[in-house]
Amino acid sequence: MNREKTKQIVTGAFMAALFGVLSVVNVYTGTMFDIIFIYLMTVALAYYTFKFNAKMAVLVLFTSTFILFLTGELFFTLYSFFTLPLGILYIYCIKKNIDDKWILRVYSMLKNFVVLFLLNSLLGLNTFTDAKDIYYSIVGLFPFLESDFLKNGMFIILWIVLSFSEVYIIKVYTNLFILRMNKNKMMK
């Protein structure tokens, strides 16, 4: 085994272990920071994909999911399993000069559909009730927004906004992180 392959494996194992530590910290903080941790993990995996390749990043994804399953809660594990590929897909599109705008948005919408509908029903959560609660709290502040369309369509609006903002957050933070890490390499 050559030196570069060993470096890829060791870095991937370190990242998987670090994701496991974040999962344990997430459990001890009462899952207060789970979305932040998942976005940090996505940016870290995107950097790993940038530094090495997508094939090894998928291996790290599955290894991390197994470790998260052992150390964390089920929703955090499943949500991270479906979110982490956004970082891999983003860097893959950059390396292959593919327009990533709609690819990432469609993947994020599919992922959020799976998470909001299927996983919530498995875990006993009700996203429709949460969306209506958000609607009623908005109408409480701004009564002129009261309408049947918004009341019934709040879930779809929430789904679209969540998907688009998630892609934006991951792209911006990944670009900042990669730019910063490459600048540090150039200075050495």
Secondary structure as GFF3:
##gff-version 3
##sequence-region A 1 188
A	DSSP	alpha_helix	3	28	.	.	.	ID=ss1
A	DSSP	alpha_helix	34	51	.	.	.	ID=ss2
A	DSSP	alpha_helix	54	71	.	.	.	ID=ss3
A	DSSP	alpha_helix	74	95	.	.	.	ID=ss4
A	DSSP	alpha_helix	101	113	.	.	.	ID=ss5
A	DSSP	pi_helix	114	119	.	.	.	ID=ss6
A	DSSP	alpha_helix	120	123	.	.	.	ID=ss7
A	DSSP	alpha_helix	127	141	.	.	.	ID=ss8
A	DSSP	three_ten_helix	143	145	.	.	.	ID=ss9
A	DSSP	alpha_helix	148	187	.	.	.	ID=ss10
###
